[in-house]
Amino acid sequence: MTILQDVVDNINYIGAIAVFLIGLRIVVVHSNMIKRIMGLNIMGTGVFLFFVSIGNVTGGMAPIVDPNAPGVTYINPLPSVMILTGIVVVVSVTVYSLSLVIRIFETYGTIDQEELSQMARRNHHNDR
Amino acid sequence: MIVEHLPILNLILFMSMALVIPLLRRQPFKITLILGFIVLGLVSVSSIYLLYHVNQFDAIHYTLGGHDTRFGIELLVDPFSALFTTIIVLLASIIYVYSSGDRTEGIEPNEYGRYYVLLFVLLMSLFGVLYTNDLFNTYVFIEILSITTCALISIKRKREAYSSAFRYVMMNELGSLSYLFGVALLYMATGITNISLIGQALQTAYETYPFNVVIALTFMMIGLGIKAAIFPFHVWLPDAHSSAPSTSSSLLSAIVIKVYVLVLIKILFRVFNVEILLDLNMRTVLLVVAGIGMIMGSVFAIAQQDVKRMLGYSSVAQIGYILLGIGLLSWEGLRASFFHILSHGLMKTALFLSAGEIIYYKRTRRVNDFDGIGFIMPVAMSVFSIAALGMIGLPFTSGFISKLYLGTALLDGRQVVFLGVLIVSSLLNVMYYLPIIILAFLKNEKYQYRLTSIERAPSTMIGPLVLLGLLIVLLGVMPQPIMQLIDAAVHTLIP
């Protein structure tokens, strides 16, 4: 019973780590470049969820201070603010890598990394 | 006082330079170059002044927006960050002068402007990573750094450049997210991201939440290890560094991966401290990883036919040397690895730039085609030889001094096994650098009658090379002045 309670209490953290690992698996296992970029985004989401969960205070309010209601507990807004920056960063990385994929598709005609390395090996062979 | 604002002014100068370049319409290359010289000159002067100031007086704490350091971002200029920002800006100026001469080989003429935009954003993020005293801010600067480095590789319109840049961006992003996960775990345990404050709070946090702290350390080390190409995570480096333009490769190999190592040093010694690291037995982990990297990097380098790939693998081995010094977790070890960061920066820049000049005129990258090149391009090949001998560790070069310090530090730490690894690795260095020198100067007599042949390269390419060669020798003959600065920097990390 206590284990179940622990799981329910920490469901955010467990979920965040699960999302992180799912993303990691996609990045490592798949050879399709678009899928790998999606995997990175999923990984990033896991980290962001983890970060935001740290700032949560049980029973806390959104941190907008109301002078008429003193003694209210607020959640910690700092992690959310940092994660806003983090989201922007991951978006820009995604944009950059997607544009790279467009260039790769234009030059090679494929977005599969295994096919790409096979082509590279063949070219290398022809050079010799 | 104006001195306090100098660090942020440095960042603003770089950033505004990057913003101004796209606005220039006519003759972008010339005006860009002149403006860049002015910016680099100003930043060099202010960095040197900051270095003097923090060594003579006190470290500079600068809070952005005047917020409390518990919530806001703090820039910290101490002997450590001031020393390395100075080294970076001076090395970058040398590379910049060279890049104006070879017109950055392999880049389309209408993309020079973009190249310099990326270069200045890169320098801004390098300075930011070193100045900032905040873990999350470090993450943001690291991300700017990784996007710009990837873009510097893929700017060359060549087929391999795209695919290696894609592999690089994937690995880099895995590294950044692992690092961010580590930051999250530390924030969970302490509730702050300021490095100095975490350093004070971590001892209690380690006692109450040991699990969090250990996992945070692991994630941060893996993340930065991927980015710094520490041995098992080095797979992206040779491709990425060899397909980039020569000036970019020298920037990446000589400066960028070192900055990640410096962030790792900051985290190991400022956020965590030697007692916690010893308690977790990190000394053995770091030393073993470093030792394997030193041997394997050199072994891979021997097998390479392409000179730039060979230099890339050699960087993997050299990162191992630096990590070996860090792994001793001692004052002497850190001193040796700081000196090696500087001397390897000089030697790798010299190697990549001289190899770049040879590639530019000879249109070959194969090591076997280097025969007799010492007679055709005497200056480039002499500098290459000086730097290669430095890599091997011959006396009167800076490489010898760093190996000497590293060796004495290993003996002080009673790690005799790793002294053996150091010697074996140096011998492996001989095996891939010496044949090139022999090939270039002693083989193929048919070129020898052409002793009069003069290098066609412009003086802006020759000048930086000669300067680098002189600096390598100068640092090997009298390392004392720079050692004083390094000692001051080490004192801020290990009291």
Interface residues (C-beta under 8 A of the other chain):
Chain A: F20 L24 V27 M33 R36 L40 M43 G44 V47 F50 F51 I54 L78 P79 M82 T85 G86 V89 S92 V93 Y96 S97 L100 V101 R103 I104 T107 Y108 Q113 L116 S117 A120
Chain B: F71 F136 Y139 V140 E143 S146 I147 C150 A151 S154 R159 E160 Y162 S163 A165 F166 V169 M170 E173 L174 L177 L180 F181 A184 Y187 M188 T193
